[in-house]
């Protein structure tokens, strides 16, 4: 009779339960800037038509201008991942993308990256003229045309913010991961080294304290407080329409 051969028993190793690698991709100061700018713009836009909240509207507008100044400085001397030059390099890829195959799968992915970079650049570029036109309107330096310009810039800024949020949501669905979470935690799943060497939490705390302190100082400045609801001219300007980001 034939002897049955016994096959060696092999065991399948259990799936790894180790947590996925999470890289540090955005440092704390950049995340703090993002949060403060978003909250400031939302608050300024929502209070644009309220005489009772006019002082807050103005203070938040000045706060946005101060945040922009900080971001430009940090974009020049900060870590490589936070440099404004990285944003510029992405946008420089637009001509090559247009000459290539933008409707291919790879082209669509690159196009989404370019659209995201363009929305970020557009928001940063619009903050300064929006704040400056609001400052001029607040001080009655121009006529109705300046008020209309400020309103138009505020609405354009809102449109760019909406585009940016829509792009983040669309890319998150396409890639099946929450891309916005990195701007909260600073980390994203993926292999490879961290994009940011240090988190710099202390600098984010300094930025927050400086922003709150600047806002408190403005709130107590007579030129700002005295104008809240006491000027008929300002009230006429204020009732014209949305004036986000003054």
VEXDREN-2710 file (C-alpha; in Angstrom, 1 decimal):
% VEXDREN-2710
k/r/px/py/pz
1/UNK/0.0/0.0/0.0
2/UNK/1.0/3.5/-0.6
3/UNK/2.0/5.6/2.4
4/UNK/0.2/9.0/2.6
5/UNK/2.5/11.9/2.6
6/UNK/2.1/14.4/5.2
7/UNK/2.3/18.0/4.0
8/UNK/4.2/20.3/6.4
9/UNK/1.8/22.6/8.2
10/UNK/2.3/26.3/7.5
11/UNK/0.7/29.0/9.4
12/UNK/-0.3/32.4/8.0
13/UNK/1.0/35.2/10.1
14/UNK/-1.7/37.3/11.6
15/UNK/-2.2/40.7/10.1
16/UNK/-0.1/43.4/11.6
17/UNK/-1.9/45.4/14.2
18/UNK/0.8/48.1/14.4
19/UNK/-0.6/51.6/13.8
20/UNK/-0.1/53.1/10.3
21/UNK/2.9/55.4/9.9
22/UNK/1.9/59.0/10.4
23/UNK/4.3/61.7/9.1
24/UNK/4.5/65.2/10.4
25/UNK/3.6/67.3/7.3
26/UNK/2.4/70.7/8.7
27/UNK/4.0/72.4/11.7
28/UNK/2.0/74.0/14.5
29/UNK/2.6/77.7/13.6
30/UNK/1.3/77.1/10.1
31/UNK/-1.8/75.3/11.5
32/UNK/-2.4/78.1/14.0
33/UNK/-2.2/80.7/11.2
34/UNK/-4.7/78.7/9.1
35/UNK/-7.2/78.5/12.0
36/UNK/-6.9/82.1/13.0
37/UNK/-7.2/83.4/9.5
38/UNK/-10.3/81.2/8.8
39/UNK/-12.0/82.3/12.1
40/UNK/-11.1/85.9/11.5
41/UNK/-12.5/86.0/8.0
42/UNK/-15.7/84.1/9.0
43/UNK/-16.2/86.5/11.9
44/UNK/-15.5/89.6/9.8
45/UNK/-17.9/88.5/7.0
46/UNK/-20.7/87.5/9.4
47/UNK/-20.5/90.8/11.3
48/UNK/-20.2/93.0/8.1
49/UNK/-23.9/94.2/8.2
50/UNK/-24.3/94.5/12.0
51/UNK/-23.8/97.9/13.5
52/UNK/-23.7/96.3/17.0
53/UNK/-20.7/94.2/16.0
54/UNK/-18.9/96.8/13.9
55/UNK/-16.0/97.1/16.2
56/UNK/-15.4/93.4/16.1
57/UNK/-15.7/93.5/12.3
58/UNK/-12.9/96.1/12.1
59/UNK/-10.7/94.4/14.7
60/UNK/-10.9/91.1/12.9
61/UNK/-10.1/92.8/9.6
62/UNK/-7.0/94.3/11.1
63/UNK/-6.1/91.0/12.6
64/UNK/-6.3/89.4/9.1
65/UNK/-3.8/91.9/7.8
66/UNK/-1.5/91.2/10.7
67/UNK/-1.7/87.5/10.1
68/UNK/-0.9/87.9/6.5
69/UNK/2.3/89.9/7.5
70/UNK/3.3/87.1/9.8
71/UNK/2.7/84.4/7.1
72/UNK/4.8/86.3/4.6
73/UNK/7.6/86.5/7.1
74/UNK/7.3/82.8/8.1
75/UNK/7.1/81.9/4.4
76/UNK/10.5/83.4/3.9
77/UNK/12.4/82.2/7.0
78/UNK/10.3/79.2/8.1
79/UNK/10.9/75.5/7.4
80/UNK/10.9/74.3/3.8
81/UNK/7.4/72.9/3.9
82/UNK/6.0/76.2/4.9
83/UNK/7.9/78.4/2.5
84/UNK/6.0/80.5/0.0
85/UNK/8.5/79.4/-2.6
86/UNK/7.0/75.9/-2.4
87/UNK/3.6/77.3/-3.4
88/UNK/5.2/79.3/-6.2
89/UNK/7.0/76.2/-7.6
90/UNK/3.7/74.3/-7.7
91/UNK/2.1/77.1/-9.7
92/UNK/5.0/77.2/-12.1
93/UNK/3.9/73.8/-13.2
94/UNK/0.8/75.2/-14.8
95/UNK/2.2/75.8/-18.3
96/UNK/3.7/72.3/-18.5
97/UNK/0.4/70.9/-17.3
98/UNK/-1.5/72.8/-20.1
99/UNK/0.9/71.5/-22.7
100/UNK/0.6/67.9/-21.6
101/UNK/-2.4/65.8/-21.2
102/UNK/-4.6/67.5/-18.6
103/UNK/-7.5/65.1/-19.1
104/UNK/-5.5/62.0/-18.4
105/UNK/-5.6/60.3/-15.0
106/UNK/-2.2/61.7/-14.1
107/UNK/-3.1/65.1/-15.6
108/UNK/-6.3/65.2/-13.5
109/UNK/-4.3/64.6/-10.3
110/UNK/-1.8/67.3/-11.2
111/UNK/-4.6/69.6/-12.1
112/UNK/-6.2/69.1/-8.7
113/UNK/-2.9/69.9/-7.0
114/UNK/-2.6/73.1/-9.1
115/UNK/-6.1/74.2/-8.4
116/UNK/-5.5/73.7/-4.7
117/UNK/-2.3/75.8/-4.8
118/UNK/-4.1/78.5/-6.9
119/UNK/-6.9/78.8/-4.4
120/UNK/-4.4/79.2/-1.5
121/UNK/-2.4/81.8/-3.4
122/UNK/-5.6/83.6/-4.3
123/UNK/-6.8/83.8/-0.7
124/UNK/-3.4/85.2/0.4
125/UNK/-3.3/87.7/-2.4
126/UNK/-6.8/89.0/-1.7
127/UNK/-6.4/89.5/2.0
128/UNK/-4.2/92.7/1.7
129/UNK/-6.4/94.7/-0.7
130/UNK/-9.5/93.6/1.2
131/UNK/-8.1/94.8/4.5
132/UNK/-6.7/98.0/2.9
133/UNK/-10.0/98.9/1.2
134/UNK/-11.8/98.3/4.5
135/UNK/-9.4/100.5/6.4
136/UNK/-9.9/103.3/3.8
137/UNK/-13.6/103.0/3.9
138/UNK/-13.6/103.0/7.7
139/UNK/-11.7/106.3/7.7
140/UNK/-13.8/107.8/4.9
141/UNK/-10.9/108.2/2.5
142/UNK/-13.0/107.4/-0.6
143/UNK/-16.5/107.6/-1.8
144/UNK/-19.0/104.9/-2.6
145/UNK/-16.7/103.4/-5.2
146/UNK/-14.3/102.4/-2.5
147/UNK/-17.1/100.9/-0.5
148/UNK/-18.2/98.9/-3.5
149/UNK/-14.6/97.8/-4.1
150/UNK/-14.3/96.6/-0.5
151/UNK/-17.6/94.6/-0.8
152/UNK/-16.5/93.1/-4.1
153/UNK/-13.2/92.0/-2.7
154/UNK/-14.8/90.5/0.4
155/UNK/-17.2/88.5/-1.8
156/UNK/-14.3/87.4/-4.0
157/UNK/-12.4/86.2/-1.0
158/UNK/-15.5/84.3/0.2
159/UNK/-15.7/82.6/-3.2
160/UNK/-12.0/81.6/-3.1
161/UNK/-12.4/80.2/0.4
162/UNK/-15.4/78.2/-0.8
163/UNK/-13.4/76.9/-3.7
164/UNK/-10.6/75.9/-1.4
165/UNK/-13.0/74.0/0.9
166/UNK/-14.7/72.3/-2.0
167/UNK/-11.3/71.2/-3.4
168/UNK/-10.3/69.7/-0.1
169/UNK/-13.6/67.9/0.2
170/UNK/-13.4/66.6/-3.4
171/UNK/-9.8/65.4/-3.1
172/UNK/-10.6/63.7/0.3
173/UNK/-13.4/61.7/-1.4
174/UNK/-11.2/60.9/-4.4
175/UNK/-8.3/59.7/-2.3
176/UNK/-10.5/58.2/0.4
177/UNK/-8.8/60.0/3.3
178/UNK/-9.5/63.2/5.2
179/UNK/-7.0/65.7/3.8
180/UNK/-8.3/68.5/6.1
181/UNK/-7.2/66.5/9.2
182/UNK/-3.6/67.3/8.5
183/UNK/-4.3/70.9/9.1
184/UNK/-5.7/70.0/12.5
185/UNK/-3.2/67.3/13.7
186/UNK/-0.3/68.2/11.5
187/UNK/0.1/64.5/10.5
188/UNK/-0.9/62.4/7.5
189/UNK/-0.6/58.7/6.8
190/UNK/2.1/57.6/4.4
191/UNK/5.6/56.2/4.1
192/UNK/8.7/58.2/4.1
193/UNK/10.3/60.8/6.4
194/UNK/8.5/63.7/8.1
195/UNK/8.2/66.8/5.9
196/UNK/8.7/69.0/9.0
197/UNK/11.6/68.3/11.3
198/UNK/10.1/70.0/14.4
199/UNK/6.5/70.9/15.3
200/UNK/7.4/74.2/16.9
201/UNK/4.4/74.2/19.3
202/UNK/5.9/77.1/21.3
203/UNK/5.8/79.3/18.2
204/UNK/2.2/78.5/17.6
205/UNK/1.4/79.5/21.2
206/UNK/3.3/82.8/20.7
207/UNK/1.3/83.5/17.6
208/UNK/-2.0/82.9/19.4
209/UNK/-1.0/85.1/22.3
210/UNK/0.2/87.9/20.0
211/UNK/-3.0/87.7/17.9
212/UNK/-5.2/87.9/21.0
213/UNK/-3.1/90.7/22.5
214/UNK/-3.2/92.7/19.2
215/UNK/-7.0/92.4/19.0
216/UNK/-7.4/93.4/22.6
217/UNK/-5.1/96.5/22.0
218/UNK/-7.2/97.5/19.0
219/UNK/-10.4/97.1/20.9
220/UNK/-9.1/99.6/23.5
221/UNK/-7.8/102.0/20.8
222/UNK/-10.0/105.1/20.9
223/UNK/-10.0/105.5/17.1
224/UNK/-11.6/102.1/16.7
225/UNK/-14.0/102.1/19.7
226/UNK/-15.2/105.6/19.1
227/UNK/-16.2/104.7/15.5
228/UNK/-18.5/101.8/16.5
229/UNK/-22.0/103.0/15.9
230/UNK/-21.3/106.7/16.6
231/UNK/-20.7/107.9/13.0
232/UNK/-23.6/108.4/10.7
233/UNK/-21.3/108.2/7.7
234/UNK/-19.9/104.8/8.9
235/UNK/-23.4/103.5/9.5
236/UNK/-24.3/104.4/5.9
237/UNK/-21.3/102.7/4.6
238/UNK/-21.9/99.7/6.8
239/UNK/-25.4/99.1/5.6
240/UNK/-24.4/98.9/1.9
241/UNK/-23.7/95.2/2.0
242/UNK/-21.3/92.5/3.0
243/UNK/-17.8/93.9/3.8
244/UNK/-15.8/90.8/4.7
245/UNK/-12.3/91.2/5.9
246/UNK/-12.1/94.9/6.9
END
